Amino acid sequence: MRDRIEIIVGSARFTVVPAENEAAAAFLQRLPLTVEMRELNGNEKYADLANPLPAKAETPGTIRCGDLMLYGSSTVVLFYENFSSPYRYTVLGKVENPDGLKAALGRGNPTVTFAAVPKRPAKRLASDGAVMQRENPAMPTRVLKSGTKIRMHFGDTVIPGILNDSETAKALITRLPVTVRMSRYSHDFCGVLAEPLPYRESEVHYGWLNGDIDFARDGNYFTILFEDEANSAQYGHQINIGVVTCELSRIAGLRGSYEVRIELAE
């Protein structure tokens, strides 16, 4: 993923999302760069580069505060006002949040540093790559059409489920039947496995979908998550291993703690 550009003016810092073009890519390669930017027209600061960039100019029509542009092939322009313009520019990027940019740049010729900042990868979510249904909220969100069917006995209540073909799920299947003491919490039933399960780092994600069966690596937890998926992205360390195959109310209606026997379905 492409780096961000950080603009540093005194103690103020602003983040620029670079454009997807050759000029922006070439500009990133030259960073860090510290220049004196000169005032012009009460709406921009500019600085001339020692070497040109690969320009592909267009007429934007409207300039926005926070636009980072290339004029010609070697003049970097940072705008701090909104206005209409007939001039042609190559877009280098846009400041994500330009609040305070005008005040930071001031009225004179400020010293400005441009630095490349590696973009943090987006965190993996439970929904990434999932086949889902949302037509019937009474049923699990995740749709798993094939896998290994299991039964989970909460006293007299049997919760059916299906495990996927992940390394983590396969490791659990080899141990079945197992009994785990599970307790009800606000959005799940959770219990600690006697031994941890293996997992691949690429399968670790944040959050869950209602009805998911997960292994949580931070405490060797076997967990069945029956609600609150909309607010679940704050919880990490999850590895999905399957989904229940009944109405969510069947498990959400249970209370207390159980010695849950997990076994293969016949």
N, C-alpha and C positions, 0 to 999 in steps of 0.2 A: 504494500500500500504506500502511496505517495506521502512524503513527509509534509508537515505543516511548515509555515514560515512564521517565525516570531519577530515582531517589530519591537525594539527596545528604545524608548525615548526617556532618558533620565531614569526615574524609578517606575515609569509606566510600561506595561507590556501588553501587546495585542497579538492575537493569533490570526494569521491569514491562511485561508484555504486556497492553495494554488490552482490555477486553471489547468485543464488537461490539454496542454499544447507544448510545442517544442520550445517556445520562448520561456515559459515557466520552468520547464525541466532544465533548461540550460542555466537559468538564473539560480535555481536551487544548487546546481553543481558549483557555483562560485561562492556560496555562503560558507562561513560568515563574512559579512561585508559591512564595514562602518564608513559612512559617508556624511558629509555636510549637505543637508538638503536646503535648497534656497526657496524663498517665498515667491509666489507668483499669483497675481490676480485675486488675492484674498480667498482663494478656494483650494489651493494646492501647494505642495512642496515637491521639488524635483531635484535630481542629481544625475550628472552625466557619468556613464560607465566608461572604463578604459577601453573595453572591447565591445563590439556590437553583439546583439542577440538575434536569433532567427525570427524576424518580425513577420507577422501576418495581420496587417492592420484592417480594422473595420470601423465603421462609424456607429458608436453605441447610441447616439442621440441624447440619452439621459445619463448623466454621471451621478453616482451615489457616493455619499460619505463612506470611506473605507475602501473604495476601488483602488487597486494597485495596478497601474498601467505602464505600458512601454510606448513612448512617443518616438516616432522614427524607429531607429534600431538600437539606440544607445542611451536614451534618457528615461530613467525610472521616475514615475510620477505617482505620488500618493495624494489622493483627494480627501479633503475634510469637509466638503459641503456638497449638497445636492444642487444640480443645475443642468440646463440643457447645453449641449455643445455640438458644433458641426465638425469638430476635428476627428481625425482617425487615430485609433490606438490599437495596440495588441494587448489583450487582457492577460495580466500576470496572476491575478488573484483578487480575493475580496476578504476584508477583515470580518471575522465572524461576529464580533460585537464591537461596533465602532463608538459606543458611548464613551465620551471622554477623550476621543482622539484629537479633536480640535484643540482642546485645552492643553493636552500633552505636547502637541507640536508648537504651540505658541505663535507669536506674531513674527518672530525673527527667523533665523536660519539654524535650525536645531541639528545636533549630531544624532544620527539615527543608525542603529545597528540592525541588520537583517541576519537572522540565524535560522538554520534548518533544525526543526524539531521532529524526531521520529514520531509518526502517528501511532498511537496505541491501537492494537488490533481490537476490533469489536468483540465483546465477550460473547461466547457461545451460549445460546438459549435453548431451552427444552423444545421449543417449536422449530428449531433449525432442522430442516430435512424431514420433518414429521409429516405423515399423512394424517389429516385431521378432519373431524366433522364438528360443526357448530349448529346444526339444525335442531338437535335434540339435547339441550343442556342437562337433561336428567341422566344421560349416558356419558361415558368417558369421552374426552376430547380426542385423544389419540386413537387412531384406527390401525390395528395390527392384524393383518389378514392371515399370517402364517407364523408358526412358532411352536413352542412346547406348552401344552395346556397343563395348568396346575389347579389344585384346590387348596384353600386356606381356611382352616377350621377355627372359628371364633366361638367356642362353646358349641351350641346347637346351630349356629349360623355358618353356612358355608359360602365363602366368597370365591367365585371362579376367576381365573386369570389366565393370561398367556404370556410366556417369556419369549423374548426375542433371541436372536442368534449372536449376540455380543459375547465377547470373551468372558465378561463378568457374569452374564446370565448362564452361560454354559458351565462355568465353575460351580454355580449354585446348584444347577440341575444334577451334577455328579454327586452332590451331598444329600440329595433328597432321599427319604423324608427327613426333615429337621423340625425341631420345635424351638420357637423363639418367643420369649415373653414380650408382648407388645402392649403399649399403653396409648390411650387416646389423648391427642393434643388438639389445638385449635383447628388445624387443617389436615391432620394425618394420624395414622396409627404408626408407631415407630418402636423398634426393638433392636438390641445390640446382638449381632451375630457372634458366635463363639470364636470364629476365626475370620480374618479379613478376606475379601474377595479380590482377585486381580482385576486390573482395569487398564485401559489405554488412555493416556493423557488427552488424546484428541476427542474422546467421548465424554469428558468431564464438562458439565454445563451449569448454567444458573437457572433456577426456577424449575417449574414443573407444569404439566398439563393435568387437569382434573382427571383422576383415575389412574395416574401413573404409578407404577411400581418401580422404586428407585433403590439403588445402593448409594448411601452417602459416605464418602470416604473419610470424612473428618472424624467419624466415630464408629466406623463399621456398622452403620445403621441399615437395617432392612426397613423400608418405609412404604406405606401405601398412602398416597396423597389424594384426598377426595374433594378438596375445594380450595378457593382463594388463588387460582392460577394467575389472575390479573395482577396480583401484588407479590408474586413469588420471585421476581427477578433479582431481589436483594439477597436471596439465599444461594450460595455456591456449593461446590463439592459434590454435585449430583451426577450420578450415572444412571440413565434410564435402562432398566432391564426388562420392562414389560408393562402391562396394563391390565386392570380388572376388566371383566367382560359382563358385568351386571350393572343395574342401575346404581348410581352413586349413593342414593339414599340408604341402600342396604348396609353399607359400611358406615356412612355418616351417622346413622341412627344408633350405632353401638356406643356404649359408655364403659369407662373403667379400663381394667387391664385383663389380658387373656394370655394363657399359654397356647400360642397359635401353632398348630401343626400344619406344615407346608408339605404337600405331597404331589406326586404326579397324578394327573387325572387319567382314569382308565379309558 
